[in-house]
Amino acid sequence: MISVAIFLRSGSGPDRLRLGEDRHADLDFRYTACDHPAQPALDYQDSDDLVVRLALPTMHFLTERRRDIYAAAQIGLIQFAGVPNRRSK
């Protein structure tokens, strides 16, 4: 399993996550960071990955392309989450 942390704001974040007490960590892992605002949304708007499509609005795009990016995310949801109950989640 590969851990990925998605940062919704630009800038550098920690390279490690540690949850628990000082003496005992319940979770302690390093992860691959993905700076979404730095990713070009247009490169991913036709992705076959539902998670990527839903994350399009968190990526970089020109203001005049906003409608297209949000539409691509919604169309991805309709295409890849075929069960209507899943879509409502």
N, CA, C and O of each residue as an XYZ file, in Angstrom:
356
protein
N       0.843     -1.160      0.000
C       0.000      0.000      0.000
C       0.899      1.237      0.000
O       1.916      1.286      0.691
N       0.499      2.228     -0.788
C       1.225      3.494     -0.848
C       0.341      4.568     -0.244
O      -0.802      4.746     -0.665
N       0.857      5.277      0.729
C       0.112      6.366      1.360
C       0.325      7.641      0.565
O       1.450      7.980      0.198
N      -0.764      8.340      0.306
C      -0.708      9.601     -0.425
C      -1.441     10.646      0.386
O      -2.553     10.406      0.856
N      -0.822     11.813      0.554
C      -1.472     12.936      1.232
C      -1.743     13.996      0.183
O      -0.847     14.374     -0.571
N      -2.966     14.473      0.134
C      -3.351     15.495     -0.829
C      -3.492     16.813     -0.088
O      -4.308     16.946      0.824
N      -2.680     17.792     -0.496
C      -2.725     19.113      0.108
C      -3.578     20.014     -0.771
O      -3.298     20.164     -1.960
N      -4.600     20.604     -0.209
C      -5.525     21.438     -0.967
C      -5.080     22.888     -1.047
O      -5.671     23.677     -1.785
N      -4.057     23.244     -0.307
C      -3.488     24.588     -0.377
C      -2.040     24.466     -0.819
O      -1.349     23.523     -0.433
N      -1.585     25.399     -1.612
C      -0.198     25.370     -2.090
C       0.775     25.583     -0.947
O       0.453     26.186      0.076
N       1.949     25.078     -1.151
C       2.995     25.210     -0.145
C       3.466     23.849      0.306
O       2.880     22.824     -0.041
N       4.507     23.852      1.066
C       5.044     22.578      1.525
C       4.396     22.176      2.841
O       4.084     23.012      3.688
N       4.210     20.907      2.979
C       3.643     20.363      4.204
C       4.634     19.399      4.820
O       5.718     19.195      4.273
N       4.288     18.810      5.933
C       5.188     17.840      6.561
C       5.321     16.605      5.671
O       4.428     16.319      4.874
N       6.415     15.880      5.800
C       6.608     14.667      5.007
C       6.282     13.405      5.802
O       6.553     12.288      5.362
N       5.705     13.604      6.964
C       5.416     12.483      7.852
C       4.161     12.785      8.666
O       3.890     13.939      8.998
N       3.407     11.751      8.980
C       2.238     11.890      9.832
C       2.397     10.952     11.014
O       2.650      9.758     10.853
N       2.247     11.510     12.198
C       2.364     10.700     13.417
C       1.199     11.050     14.325
O       1.047     12.198     14.744
N       0.382     10.058     14.624
C      -0.762     10.249     15.510
C      -0.604      9.362     16.730
O      -0.237      8.192     16.619
N      -0.875      9.914     17.869
C      -0.768      9.162     19.106
C      -0.143     10.013     20.194
O      -0.111     11.240     20.107
N       0.344      9.350     21.200
C       0.977     10.031     22.324
C       2.473     10.158     22.082
O       3.000      9.597     21.121
N       3.157     10.891     22.946
C       4.600     11.063     22.799
C       5.352      9.727     22.873
O       6.299      9.492     22.121
N       4.915      8.862     23.787
C       5.631      7.591     23.977
C       5.183      6.501     23.018
O       5.942      5.571     22.746
N       3.959      6.600     22.500
C       3.428      5.534     21.644
C       2.648      6.156     20.487
O       1.729      6.948     20.698
N       3.022      5.792     19.284
C       2.322      6.300     18.098
C       1.354      5.245     17.593
O       1.748      4.103     17.355
N       0.101      5.614     17.428
C      -0.882      4.702     16.854
C      -0.687      4.600     15.344
O      -0.821      3.524     14.760
N      -0.373      5.719     14.732
C      -0.054      5.768     13.296
C       1.228      6.566     13.132
O       1.395      7.630     13.728
N       2.114      6.047     12.328
C       3.361      6.751     12.060
C       3.813      6.341     10.666
O       4.303      5.227     10.480
N       3.656      7.220      9.689
C       4.063      6.869      8.338
C       4.476      8.090      7.524
O       4.100      9.226      7.811
N       5.255      7.805      6.511
C       5.651      8.799      5.520
C       4.759      8.594      4.311
O       4.215      7.508      4.109
N       4.613      9.615      3.524
C       3.696      9.524      2.388
C       4.223     10.323      1.215
O       5.123     11.152      1.352
N       3.643     10.054      0.064
C       3.903     10.832     -1.134
C       2.938     12.004     -1.112
O       1.727     11.816     -0.993
N       3.469     13.204     -1.226
C       2.624     14.399     -1.189
C       2.198     14.788     -2.600
O       2.959     14.646     -3.558
N       0.987     15.272     -2.706
C       0.456     15.765     -3.979
C      -0.108     17.162     -3.746
O      -1.093     17.330     -3.027
N       0.517     18.154     -4.353
C       0.105     19.551     -4.216
C      -0.938     19.839     -5.301
O      -0.586     20.241     -6.410
N      -2.207     19.637     -4.986
C      -3.281     19.766     -5.984
C      -3.338     21.123     -6.677
O      -3.506     21.159     -7.896
N      -3.208     22.229     -5.973
C      -3.280     23.513     -6.673
C      -2.193     23.697     -7.734
O      -2.326     24.549     -8.612
N      -1.129     22.913     -7.660
C      -0.062     23.015     -8.652
C      -0.303     22.103     -9.853
O       0.375     22.230    -10.873
N      -1.264     21.185     -9.739
C      -1.554     20.244    -10.820
C      -2.481     20.888    -11.843
O      -3.482     21.490    -11.454
N      -2.185     20.785    -13.134
C      -3.060     21.368    -14.159
C      -4.314     20.510    -14.372
O      -4.218     19.378    -14.845
N      -5.460     21.037    -14.031
C      -6.725     20.292    -14.133
C      -7.010     19.818    -15.554
O      -7.549     18.728    -15.746
N      -6.655     20.619    -16.544
C      -6.928     20.237    -17.934
C      -6.240     18.935    -18.324
O      -6.734     18.214    -19.191
N      -5.116     18.624    -17.701
C      -4.414     17.377    -17.993
C      -5.180     16.154    -17.500
O      -4.931     15.038    -17.954
N      -6.102     16.363    -16.580
C      -6.802     15.239    -15.948
C      -8.311     15.231    -16.196
O      -9.002     14.348    -15.686
N      -8.835     16.173    -16.952
C     -10.287     16.283    -17.060
C     -10.936     15.100    -17.768
O     -12.148     14.921    -17.651
N     -10.182     14.296    -18.489
C     -10.730     13.106    -19.145
C     -10.256     11.816    -18.481
O     -10.346     10.745    -19.082
N      -9.762     11.904    -17.271
C      -9.230     10.741    -16.564
C     -10.312      9.690    -16.331
O     -11.482     10.017    -16.132
N      -9.901      8.422    -16.360
C     -10.808      7.316    -16.058
C     -10.852      7.005    -14.562
O     -11.537      6.073    -14.141
N     -10.136      7.768    -13.773
C     -10.071      7.562    -12.326
C     -11.094      8.489    -11.652
O     -10.990      9.711    -11.749
N     -12.066      7.905    -10.979
C     -13.129      8.682    -10.348
C     -12.582      9.666     -9.322
O     -13.037     10.809     -9.264
N     -11.624      9.247     -8.521
C     -11.073     10.130     -7.486
C     -10.413     11.346     -8.128
O     -10.581     12.470     -7.655
N      -9.671     11.123     -9.192
C      -9.018     12.230     -9.894
C     -10.061     13.178    -10.468
O      -9.922     14.397    -10.368
N     -11.102     12.617    -11.067
C     -12.141     13.470    -11.659
C     -12.847     14.311    -10.600
O     -13.137     15.484    -10.832
N     -13.122     13.723     -9.452
C     -13.789     14.471     -8.393
C     -12.879     15.545     -7.794
O     -13.358     16.537     -7.245
N     -11.576     15.341     -7.902
C     -10.618     16.298     -7.346
C     -10.287     17.434     -8.319
O      -9.543     18.345     -7.955
N     -10.807     17.403     -9.520
C     -10.495     18.444    -10.508
C     -10.676     19.872     -9.985
O      -9.812     20.713    -10.232
N     -11.759     20.174     -9.276
C     -11.937     21.552     -8.804
C     -10.874     22.019     -7.805
O     -10.762     23.218     -7.549
N     -10.098     21.099     -7.240
C      -9.038     21.483     -6.307
C      -7.719     21.729     -7.017
O      -6.740     22.131     -6.388
N      -7.685     21.489     -8.333
C      -6.469     21.652     -9.118
C      -6.435     23.040     -9.764
O      -7.377     23.824     -9.645
N      -5.332     23.318    -10.447
C      -5.138     24.619    -11.096
C      -5.877     24.673    -12.439
O      -5.774     23.759    -13.256
N      -6.618     25.757    -12.646
C      -7.260     26.002    -13.935
C      -7.537     27.495    -14.059
O      -7.631     28.210    -13.060
N      -7.663     27.950    -15.292
C      -7.985     29.349    -15.534
C      -9.440     29.603    -15.177
O     -10.288     28.733    -15.374
N      -9.732     30.763    -14.665
C     -11.091     31.099    -14.222
C     -12.125     30.866    -15.317
O     -13.232     30.404    -15.041
N     -11.770     31.181    -16.546
C     -12.739     31.014    -17.636
C     -13.017     29.544    -17.953
O     -13.962     29.249    -18.685
N     -12.222     28.624    -17.425
C     -12.449     27.180    -17.632
C     -13.168     26.539    -16.451
O     -13.375     25.326    -16.438
N     -13.551     27.338    -15.460
C     -14.171     26.822    -14.234
C     -15.384     25.931    -14.527
O     -15.498     24.837    -13.975
N     -16.272     26.391    -15.378
C     -17.477     25.625    -15.704
C     -17.105     24.277    -16.323
O     -17.706     23.257    -15.987
N     -16.122     24.264    -17.220
C     -15.700     23.019    -17.868
C     -15.115     22.030    -16.861
O     -15.379     20.830    -16.930
N     -14.325     22.543    -15.936
C     -13.687     21.676    -14.940
C     -14.728     21.073    -13.998
O     -14.683     19.879    -13.701
N     -15.655     21.888    -13.534
C     -16.710     21.365    -12.656
C     -17.602     20.384    -13.400
O     -18.035     19.383    -12.828
N     -17.879     20.658    -14.664
C     -18.693     19.743    -15.475
C     -17.972     18.410    -15.648
O     -18.599     17.355    -15.550
N     -16.671     18.441    -15.902
C     -15.901     17.202    -16.068
C     -15.937     16.373    -14.790
O     -16.015     15.146    -14.849
N     -15.880     17.032    -13.640
C     -15.959     16.313    -12.364
C     -17.332     15.663    -12.197
O     -17.427     14.504    -11.794
N     -18.376     16.397    -12.500
C     -19.737     15.857    -12.357
C     -20.006     14.740    -13.362
O     -20.635     13.739    -13.018
N     -19.542     14.896    -14.584
C     -19.721     13.849    -15.600
C     -18.968     12.594    -15.182
O     -19.468     11.483    -15.359
N     -17.767     12.762    -14.629
C     -17.017     11.613    -14.126
C     -17.780     10.876    -13.049
O     -17.782      9.646    -13.017
N     -18.428     11.616    -12.169
C     -19.224     10.993    -11.109
C     -20.361     10.172    -11.710
O     -20.609      9.047    -11.277
N     -21.039     10.716    -12.686
C     -22.150     10.003    -13.328
C     -21.642      8.775    -14.071
O     -22.267      7.716    -14.010
N     -20.524      8.900    -14.769
C     -19.986      7.783    -15.550
C     -19.448      6.662    -14.682
O     -19.697      5.490    -14.964
N     -18.714      7.000    -13.630
C     -17.974      5.984    -12.887
C     -18.645      5.511    -11.607
O     -18.290      4.455    -11.083
N     -19.585      6.252    -11.105
C     -20.335      5.809     -9.920
C     -21.730      5.458    -10.404
O     -22.684      6.200    -10.170
N     -21.843      4.331    -11.076
C     -23.071      3.927    -11.751
C     -24.284      3.744    -10.836
O     -25.419      3.917    -11.280
N     -24.062      3.405     -9.593
C     -25.172      3.174     -8.679
C     -25.635      4.523     -8.124
O     -24.842      5.232     -7.505
N     -26.909      4.894     -8.335
C     -27.395      6.202     -7.886
C     -27.148      6.492     -6.411
O     -26.864      7.637     -6.056
N     -27.248      5.492     -5.544
C     -27.010      5.735     -4.106
C     -25.563      6.142     -3.837
O     -25.300      6.902     -2.905
N     -24.633      5.650     -4.631
C     -23.231      6.034     -4.478
C     -23.032      7.501     -4.844
O     -22.240      8.199     -4.212
N     -23.738      7.959     -5.845
C     -23.603      9.335     -6.295
C     -24.009     10.321     -5.213
O     -23.378     11.367     -5.061
N     -25.046     10.004     -4.466
C     -25.519     10.920     -3.433
C     -24.517     11.080     -2.303
O     -24.555     12.080     -1.586
N     -23.623     10.117     -2.129
C     -22.602     10.208     -1.077
C     -21.560     11.209     -1.463
O     -20.611     11.434     -0.711
